[in-house]
Every structure is written in structure tokens, then in C-alpha cells.
Amino acid sequence: MDEIKEKVKVVIGKIIQFIKEAKIELKKVTWPTPKQTLASTAVVIIIVFIVSIYLGIVDFVLAKLVKFVLG
């Protein structure tokens, strides 16, 4: 029973150490400004829109091609 308690203490100690180190690392992060976040989000949305249109066209063309080949 004491062995289990010791293992639990070790695991809890490791978890606490991890959380402390994560907190220290998060203080080093340079977070983007709201303006930068908005600009990045807009770029991502535009790229997703362009890629989805491209893939939609490719899918349409390939579907027509398969339909033509298979009858």
C-alpha cells in the first residue's frame, strides 16, 4: 500500500512540475495583437474559400469524366 502511495506522490509531483514549467514557457510567448489575429484569420478564410472552389471544380470535372467513360 505504501508503494502505491509513493507512486501516486511521484506522479502528482511530476504533474505539478509540468504545470509550473508550462506556465514559465507561456510567459515567454509573444502573443499576436487583435489586429494581427484578425488579419491572419481573414487570410485563412480566403485561402480556404479559394481551395474549396478549386477542389469543387476538380471534383465536378472528374465526376463528368468518370460518367463519360463508364457510360
N, C-alpha and C positions, 0 to 999 in steps of 0.2 A: 504494500500500500504506500509506503514511504517513497518507493521508487517511482510510482505513478505521480505522486505529488511533486517530486523533484523534476520529472519530465515536464509537467504542466508549468512549473515555475520557469523552467528554461524556455519553453515555448512562449510564455507570456512576456518574458524578458526580451526575447528576440522581436516579438511584435512591437513592444514599446520602443525598442531601439530603431526599428524600421520606421515607425511613425515619426520619431524625432529627426531622423536623417532626412526623411521625405519633406518635413517641414522646413528644414535648413535649405534643402535644394530648391524648394518652391520660392523661397525668399530671393534666390539668385536669378529667377526667371524675369526677363523683361516682357511684360505683358503688352499686347498691342493696344493702341488707343481705340476708342469707339469709332473714330473716322477710318482707321486702318482696317478694323474688323468689318465695317460696312463695305468698304471698297473690295476687300478680299471676298466677301460673301457675294457681292454683285458679279465679280469675275467668275466665281464658281457657278453661279446660276446661269450666266450667259454661256459658259462652256458646256454645261450640261444640256442646255437647250439646243445648241448647235450640234453636239454629238447625237442627241436623240433624234433630231431631224435627219442627220446623215444615216444613222442606223435604220430609221424608218424607211428611207428611200431605198437603201440596200436591201432590206427585207422585202419590200414591195417588188423590186426588180427580180430578186431571186425567186420569190413565190410565183411570179408570172413566168419566169424561165422554166421552173420545175413543172408548172402546169402545162406549158407549151411542149416540153419534152415528153412528159408522161401522157399527154392527151387530155 
